[in-house]
Amino acid sequence: MPGRFAPTPSGRMHIGNIYAMLGAWLSARSRGDDMLLRIEDIDEPRVVPGAAELMMDDLHWLGLDWDGDPVFQSARHDLYREALHCLENLTIDDAYDSPFDERNDHTPAVGSAANNAIAGTTPLIYPCFCSRADIRAASAPQEGDRFVMYPGTCRRALAEHPRQVEQRLANGDRHSLRIAMPVAGDARAVVTVHDRVFGNCRFDLPRDLGDTVVRRADGLFAYQLVVTVDDLLMGVDDIVRGRDLLRSAALQLYIRERLLDAGFGDSSDGGVAAAHRDIRFAHLPLIDNAAGRRLSKRERSLDMGTLRKHGVTAHQVIGYCAWLLGLQQEPEPCAAADLLHGFSWDALAADSQDRSIPDDPFSIGL
Ligand code: GLU
């Protein structure tokens, strides 16, 4: 079953991105599996024109190949819409054997959140009228990943005043859609991510994640929904990426299960056969620069454009990333294919501290 590269085309790739790509490629290819490329360009405001083409060119140059045509999220809105409609048919109270499994007609339930609430059930997907400022003011600060824990304001409003919520929807008030986490004590509330670097990581969904946005107030489908839909439909079962997404893995497993409960993807070939298998995750330590700041695409110094322009070779870049992955003792130049034999996550698992690298690791006079 395949692995995937899933870059966001928001700028030129840097050493930190290449290190994750190399890990993903080695993980899939060392088992003789396919490697898929998905361009995560759903968040249009973040997309930089031409960045996807440069990423593909950089991957070719590095010797990191993939199978088939790249999948562009921007061409998959209909699938995300269908997935969301499936989830909107569920309530949080639905057991694993949801009655919707049989019905499976994917009918969008207009205003279903308010209707469910009026009927006394908690909808799995509900509208949230809170602004970011509202949420920040009401939430405890979180660790440095992408989560701001939602305090549940609109979930409570829906339970207590469903008709007001219905009225706000009818008025066209701006809102996002959130997925409700199970309540504490529900068997679905605790999810264990089996990670080859960080071991078995247990997350309590209501306590560690909270209700999360699946469609943003600007109408765009959110990362957590689209990535789950795509991995499911593409049959991906090997996911390698930065450890800032470790907590997201628990949420994505939860969304995946709910999509399967709702019968989503039943007609797709291959995807759902894979869906019931365990997903192999490897979340990687993050890479900081010498000043301790996480490498970002905004920092040009270690990006592929700069490195290639200064004559750094593909083998130097791969060798450096292999060293970051713990696959060689020194950052010696090598080809990606040289690393396939005997590839393992063991060294990284034994030392999973975030890494920091100097500002000019290839001594090109930056
Ligand atoms: N597109 C995401 C990123 O570039 C990665 C998402 C994922 O691997 O799940 O950060």
Residues whose N, C-alpha, C, O or C-beta is under 5 A from the ligand:
A	BS01	LIG	A6 P7 T8 E40 V227 V240 R241
